[in-house]
Amino acid sequence: MRTNHITNAAILPTQSLRVPESYHAGLQKVQDDILRNSIALTGIQQPLVVARLEADGSEYFVIDGVRRLRAGR
């Protein structure tokens, strides 16, 4: 079985990333603190997955990695 992957990796400013309004993070204070400390020490190891919102590419919608984004900000 052959799978085609299209990768358009880019470094984006965090100000251009939007979190879905329907995203409701549960109360995970301890886990979020651990994630925040890990990111402070080693950076974000797994990239965020986003989709372009605007045709001009000025805003992006976070599909996967909302907790990593919030912990890294």
PyRosetta script that sets phi, psi and omega in degrees:
from pyrosetta import init, pose_from_sequence

init()
pose = pose_from_sequence("MRTNHITNAAILPTQSLRVPESYHAGLQKVQDDILRNSIALTGIQQPLVVARLEADGSEYFVIDGVRRLRAGR")
pose.set_psi(1, 131.6)
pose.set_omega(1, -178.1)
pose.set_phi(2, -108.6)
pose.set_psi(2, 133.2)
pose.set_omega(2, 179.6)
pose.set_phi(3, -121.2)
pose.set_psi(3, 131.1)
pose.set_omega(3, 176.2)
pose.set_phi(4, -98.1)
pose.set_psi(4, 131.0)
pose.set_omega(4, 178.0)
pose.set_phi(5, -116.4)
pose.set_psi(5, 133.2)
pose.set_omega(5, 175.5)
pose.set_phi(6, -110.9)
pose.set_psi(6, 121.1)
pose.set_omega(6, -179.3)
pose.set_phi(7, -119.8)
pose.set_psi(7, 121.1)
pose.set_omega(7, 174.1)
pose.set_phi(8, -120.4)
pose.set_psi(8, 69.0)
pose.set_omega(8, -177.5)
pose.set_phi(9, -72.2)
pose.set_psi(9, 140.8)
pose.set_omega(9, 178.7)
pose.set_phi(10, -154.4)
pose.set_psi(10, 153.6)
pose.set_omega(10, 173.1)
pose.set_phi(11, -95.1)
pose.set_psi(11, 122.4)
pose.set_omega(11, -175.3)
pose.set_phi(12, -117.3)
pose.set_psi(12, 147.6)
pose.set_omega(12, 173.9)
pose.set_phi(13, -69.7)
pose.set_psi(13, 138.4)
pose.set_omega(13, -177.0)
pose.set_phi(14, -63.7)
pose.set_psi(14, -22.0)
pose.set_omega(14, 178.5)
pose.set_phi(15, -66.1)
pose.set_psi(15, -21.5)
pose.set_omega(15, -178.3)
pose.set_phi(16, -89.6)
pose.set_psi(16, -1.3)
pose.set_omega(16, -177.8)
pose.set_phi(17, -95.0)
pose.set_psi(17, 131.3)
pose.set_omega(17, 179.5)
pose.set_phi(18, -114.4)
pose.set_psi(18, 137.5)
pose.set_omega(18, 178.5)
pose.set_phi(19, -96.2)
pose.set_psi(19, 137.1)
pose.set_omega(19, 179.6)
pose.set_phi(20, -59.4)
pose.set_psi(20, 139.2)
pose.set_omega(20, 179.0)
pose.set_phi(21, -64.0)
pose.set_psi(21, -28.0)
pose.set_omega(21, -178.1)
pose.set_phi(22, -78.0)
pose.set_psi(22, -6.5)
pose.set_omega(22, -179.2)
pose.set_phi(23, -76.3)
pose.set_psi(23, 119.9)
pose.set_omega(23, 178.2)
pose.set_phi(24, -121.5)
pose.set_psi(24, 105.9)
pose.set_omega(24, 179.0)
pose.set_phi(25, -76.1)
pose.set_psi(25, 132.7)
pose.set_omega(25, 175.3)
pose.set_phi(26, -71.5)
pose.set_psi(26, 170.0)
pose.set_omega(26, 179.2)
pose.set_phi(27, -76.6)
pose.set_psi(27, 102.3)
pose.set_omega(27, -176.6)
pose.set_phi(28, -132.4)
pose.set_psi(28, 48.7)
pose.set_omega(28, -172.7)
pose.set_phi(29, -54.7)
pose.set_psi(29, -47.2)
pose.set_omega(29, -178.2)
pose.set_phi(30, -64.8)
pose.set_psi(30, -47.4)
pose.set_omega(30, 179.7)
pose.set_phi(31, -63.7)
pose.set_psi(31, -38.6)
pose.set_omega(31, 178.2)
pose.set_phi(32, -67.0)
pose.set_psi(32, -37.1)
pose.set_omega(32, 176.4)
pose.set_phi(33, -64.6)
pose.set_psi(33, -40.8)
pose.set_omega(33, 177.8)
pose.set_phi(34, -63.8)
pose.set_psi(34, -45.1)
pose.set_omega(34, 178.3)
pose.set_phi(35, -61.8)
pose.set_psi(35, -44.9)
pose.set_omega(35, 179.6)
pose.set_phi(36, -59.4)
pose.set_psi(36, -44.6)
pose.set_omega(36, 178.6)
pose.set_phi(37, -64.9)
pose.set_psi(37, -40.6)
pose.set_omega(37, 178.6)
pose.set_phi(38, -62.7)
pose.set_psi(38, -44.1)
pose.set_omega(38, 179.6)
pose.set_phi(39, -66.1)
pose.set_psi(39, -37.3)
pose.set_omega(39, 178.1)
pose.set_phi(40, -62.9)
pose.set_psi(40, -35.6)
pose.set_omega(40, -178.4)
pose.set_phi(41, -80.8)
pose.set_psi(41, -42.9)
pose.set_omega(41, -170.1)
pose.set_phi(42, -121.6)
pose.set_psi(42, -6.6)
pose.set_omega(42, -176.3)
pose.set_phi(43, 83.4)
pose.set_psi(43, 177.1)
pose.set_omega(43, 178.4)
pose.set_phi(44, -79.7)
pose.set_psi(44, 116.3)
pose.set_omega(44, -174.7)
pose.set_phi(45, -85.8)
pose.set_psi(45, -27.7)
pose.set_omega(45, -179.3)
pose.set_phi(46, -113.2)
pose.set_psi(46, 126.8)
pose.set_omega(46, -176.2)
pose.set_phi(47, -65.7)
pose.set_psi(47, 153.4)
pose.set_omega(47, 174.6)
pose.set_phi(48, -78.9)
pose.set_psi(48, 149.9)
pose.set_omega(48, 175.9)
pose.set_phi(49, -106.5)
pose.set_psi(49, 124.9)
pose.set_omega(49, -177.2)
pose.set_phi(50, -132.6)
pose.set_psi(50, 162.3)
pose.set_omega(50, 173.8)
pose.set_phi(51, -127.0)
pose.set_psi(51, 142.8)
pose.set_omega(51, -178.9)
pose.set_phi(52, -70.7)
pose.set_psi(52, 130.5)
pose.set_omega(52, 178.0)
pose.set_phi(53, -92.4)
pose.set_psi(53, -43.2)
pose.set_omega(53, -175.5)
pose.set_phi(54, -102.5)
pose.set_psi(54, 146.0)
pose.set_omega(54, 179.0)
pose.set_phi(55, -62.6)
pose.set_psi(55, -30.2)
pose.set_omega(55, -179.5)
pose.set_phi(56, -82.7)
pose.set_psi(56, -3.0)
pose.set_omega(56, 176.7)
pose.set_phi(57, 77.4)
pose.set_psi(57, 22.9)
pose.set_omega(57, -177.0)
pose.set_phi(58, -87.6)
pose.set_psi(58, -19.5)
pose.set_omega(58, 179.5)
pose.set_phi(59, -135.5)
pose.set_psi(59, 146.6)
pose.set_omega(59, -179.1)
pose.set_phi(60, -132.9)
pose.set_psi(60, 147.7)
pose.set_omega(60, -178.5)
pose.set_phi(61, -102.0)
pose.set_psi(61, 125.6)
pose.set_omega(61, -178.5)
pose.set_phi(62, -78.6)
pose.set_psi(62, 118.9)
pose.set_omega(62, 179.1)
pose.set_phi(63, -92.4)
pose.set_psi(63, -43.0)
pose.set_omega(63, -179.2)
pose.set_phi(64, -140.0)
pose.set_psi(64, 127.9)
pose.set_omega(64, 177.1)
pose.set_phi(65, 115.4)
pose.set_psi(65, 23.2)
pose.set_omega(65, -178.6)
pose.set_phi(66, -61.5)
pose.set_psi(66, -44.8)
pose.set_omega(66, 179.7)
pose.set_phi(67, -63.9)
pose.set_psi(67, -40.3)
pose.set_omega(67, 177.6)
pose.set_phi(68, -63.7)
pose.set_psi(68, -41.1)
pose.set_omega(68, 178.3)
pose.set_phi(69, -62.0)
pose.set_psi(69, -48.9)
pose.set_omega(69, -178.9)
pose.set_phi(70, -65.2)
pose.set_psi(70, -38.5)
pose.set_omega(70, 179.7)
pose.set_phi(71, -70.6)
pose.set_psi(71, -30.7)
pose.set_omega(71, -178.3)
pose.set_phi(72, -83.5)
pose.set_psi(72, -15.2)
pose.set_omega(72, -178.1)
pose.set_phi(73, -73.7)
pose.dump_pdb("model.pdb")
